[in-house]
Amino acid sequence: MNFDDIQAAWNQEGNENIQLPNALSDLKGKNSPVKKIRSTMRTELIFQLFGMIVVGFSPQMLGLHSNFQLAFYMTYGFLVIISIYYMIRFYFFYNRLYNYTLNSKDSLYSLYYDIKVNIEMYRSFNYALIPILVIMTFLYLVAKIPLASLMDQSHLLTLGVIILAISTIIVYGFLEFGIRLSYGRYLKEIGSVLDQLKE
């Protein structure tokens, strides 16, 4: 069978039996996953900026001794630098969400994997904040605990390990719950449409 025979057989089949899944139209509506993700990202940006401002003023609010403020603000500077980098990346992703047409399988795959990559970047951003959280918490505790009890380094090391463990568990728990709640269900919705397109 040559190419012309294949093309003629293809044309005889017709296109009337090709039907797009109904869920594909749901991806373009008012409650589309893309619009919900964008809305979630806007809300998170507002909370992150508010949180960074609150953390910046926390030494004054909590009465951190001036001897520890330099170390605190150096750590805060790292927090700001890391946050700016990731916020810029999320801003580009946020704007890229406008460009998806959601009318082809390739566009849906591209959107699906772009969301997955940005979820992983969001995870790495939050995990990068764990050492900063540990240092800031450690500074507050060292400033509040009497100096005589800190002279024993075994207590200091134990305190550091406890702070690290608690910070990691809290960040991991909130992060995974937040991702599942904010982005995971929309990613699953797009994934189910992709599964329907495979059939």
C-alpha positions as CSV (number, residue, x, y, z in Angstrom):
1,M,0.0,0.0,0.0
2,N,1.5,3.3,-1.0
3,F,1.1,6.7,0.6
4,D,-1.7,7.8,-1.8
5,D,-3.8,4.7,-0.8
6,I,-3.3,5.5,2.9
7,Q,-4.3,9.1,2.4
8,A,-7.4,8.1,0.4
9,A,-8.4,5.6,3.1
10,W,-7.9,8.3,5.7
11,N,-10.1,10.8,3.8
12,Q,-12.9,8.2,3.4
13,E,-13.1,7.6,7.2
14,G,-14.2,11.2,7.7
15,N,-13.9,13.4,10.8
16,E,-17.4,13.0,12.2
17,N,-16.3,10.4,14.8
18,I,-13.6,12.6,16.2
19,Q,-14.9,14.2,19.4
20,L,-13.1,16.3,22.0
21,P,-13.8,15.5,25.6
22,N,-16.4,17.7,27.3
23,A,-13.9,18.4,30.1
24,L,-11.8,20.3,27.5
25,S,-14.5,23.0,27.4
26,D,-14.4,23.3,31.2
27,L,-10.7,24.2,31.0
28,K,-11.7,27.4,29.2
29,G,-14.6,28.6,31.3
30,K,-14.9,31.1,34.1
31,N,-13.8,28.5,36.7
32,S,-10.9,27.2,34.7
33,P,-7.9,25.7,36.5
34,V,-5.6,28.2,34.9
35,K,-7.6,31.1,36.3
36,K,-7.8,29.5,39.7
37,I,-4.1,28.9,39.8
38,R,-3.5,32.6,38.8
39,S,-5.8,33.7,41.6
40,T,-4.1,31.5,44.1
41,M,-0.7,32.8,43.0
42,R,-1.9,36.4,43.5
43,T,-3.1,35.7,47.0
44,E,0.1,33.9,47.9
45,L,2.2,36.9,46.6
46,I,0.2,39.2,48.8
47,F,0.7,37.0,51.9
48,Q,4.4,36.5,51.1
49,L,5.0,40.2,50.8
50,F,3.1,40.9,54.0
51,G,5.0,38.1,55.8
52,M,8.3,39.5,54.7
53,I,7.4,42.9,56.0
54,V,6.3,41.4,59.4
55,V,9.5,39.4,59.7
56,G,11.5,42.6,58.9
57,F,9.9,44.4,61.8
58,S,9.8,41.4,64.2
59,P,13.1,42.3,66.1
60,Q,11.4,45.6,67.2
61,M,8.1,43.9,67.9
62,L,9.6,41.0,69.9
63,G,12.3,43.2,71.6
64,L,15.3,41.4,70.2
65,H,18.5,42.8,71.8
66,S,20.5,45.1,69.6
67,N,23.5,42.8,69.8
68,F,21.6,40.2,67.8
69,Q,20.0,42.6,65.3
70,L,22.9,42.7,62.9
71,A,22.9,38.9,62.6
72,F,19.2,38.9,62.2
73,Y,19.1,41.5,59.4
74,M,22.0,39.7,57.6
75,T,19.9,36.6,57.7
76,Y,16.8,38.6,56.7
77,G,18.8,39.9,53.7
78,F,19.3,36.3,52.5
79,L,15.6,35.8,52.9
80,V,14.8,38.8,50.8
81,I,17.3,37.8,48.1
82,I,16.0,34.3,47.8
83,S,12.4,35.5,47.8
84,I,13.0,38.1,45.1
85,Y,14.6,35.5,42.8
86,Y,11.7,33.1,43.2
87,M,9.1,35.8,43.0
88,I,10.5,36.9,39.7
89,R,10.4,33.3,38.4
90,F,6.8,33.0,39.6
91,Y,5.9,36.3,37.9
92,F,7.2,34.9,34.6
93,F,5.2,31.7,35.2
94,Y,2.1,33.8,36.1
95,N,2.4,35.7,32.8
96,R,3.0,32.6,30.8
97,L,-0.3,31.2,32.0
98,Y,-2.0,33.8,29.7
99,N,-0.4,32.3,26.6
100,Y,-1.8,28.8,26.9
101,T,-4.7,28.4,24.4
102,L,-5.8,25.0,25.8
103,N,-7.2,23.9,22.4
104,S,-4.7,21.2,21.6
105,K,-3.2,18.2,23.3
106,D,0.3,19.7,23.0
107,S,-0.8,22.9,24.7
108,L,-2.4,21.0,27.6
109,Y,0.8,18.9,28.0
110,S,2.9,22.0,28.0
111,L,0.7,23.6,30.6
112,Y,0.6,20.4,32.7
113,Y,4.4,20.1,32.8
114,D,4.9,23.8,33.3
115,I,2.7,23.7,36.4
116,K,4.5,20.6,37.7
117,V,7.9,22.3,37.2
118,N,6.7,25.4,39.0
119,I,5.3,23.3,41.9
120,E,8.8,21.8,42.3
121,M,10.3,25.3,42.2
122,Y,7.8,26.4,44.8
123,R,8.9,23.4,47.0
124,S,12.6,24.2,46.6
125,F,11.9,27.9,47.5
126,N,10.2,26.8,50.7
127,Y,12.9,24.3,51.5
128,A,15.5,27.0,51.0
129,L,13.8,29.0,53.7
130,I,14.3,26.3,56.3
131,P,17.9,27.3,57.2
132,I,16.9,30.9,57.4
133,L,14.0,30.0,59.7
134,V,16.3,28.0,61.8
135,I,18.9,30.8,62.1
136,M,16.3,33.4,63.0
137,T,14.6,31.2,65.6
138,F,18.0,30.3,67.0
139,L,18.9,34.0,67.3
140,Y,15.7,34.7,69.2
141,L,16.1,31.8,71.6
142,V,19.8,32.6,72.2
143,A,18.9,36.3,72.9
144,K,16.2,35.2,75.4
145,I,18.0,32.4,77.2
146,P,20.4,33.5,79.9
147,L,24.1,33.4,78.8
148,A,25.2,31.1,81.7
149,S,23.0,28.3,80.5
150,L,24.4,28.6,76.9
151,M,27.9,28.0,78.0
152,D,27.4,24.2,77.8
153,Q,27.7,23.5,74.1
154,S,25.9,20.3,74.3
155,H,22.7,22.2,75.2
156,L,23.4,24.6,72.3
157,L,23.8,21.7,69.9
158,T,20.7,20.0,71.2
159,L,18.7,23.2,70.9
160,G,19.9,23.6,67.3
161,V,18.9,20.1,66.3
162,I,15.5,20.4,67.9
163,I,14.9,23.7,66.1
164,L,16.0,22.2,62.8
165,A,13.7,19.2,63.2
166,I,10.7,21.2,64.2
167,S,11.2,23.7,61.5
168,T,11.6,21.0,58.8
169,I,8.5,19.2,60.0
170,I,6.4,22.4,60.1
171,V,7.5,23.6,56.7
172,Y,7.1,20.2,55.1
173,G,3.7,19.7,56.5
174,F,2.3,23.1,55.6
175,L,4.0,23.0,52.2
176,E,2.6,19.7,51.1
177,F,-0.8,20.5,52.4
178,G,-0.8,23.9,50.7
179,I,0.4,22.5,47.4
180,R,-2.2,19.8,47.4
181,L,-4.9,22.2,48.4
182,S,-3.9,25.1,46.1
183,Y,-2.4,23.5,43.0
184,G,-2.7,19.8,43.2
185,R,-6.4,19.5,42.4
186,Y,-6.1,21.8,39.4
187,L,-3.2,19.8,38.1
188,K,-5.2,16.6,38.5
189,E,-8.1,18.3,36.6
190,I,-5.8,19.0,33.7
191,G,-4.3,15.6,34.0
192,S,-7.7,13.9,33.8
193,V,-8.5,15.9,30.6
194,L,-5.1,14.7,29.2
195,D,-6.1,11.1,30.1
196,Q,-9.4,11.5,28.2
197,L,-7.5,12.8,25.2
198,K,-5.3,9.7,25.2
199,E,-8.4,7.4,24.8
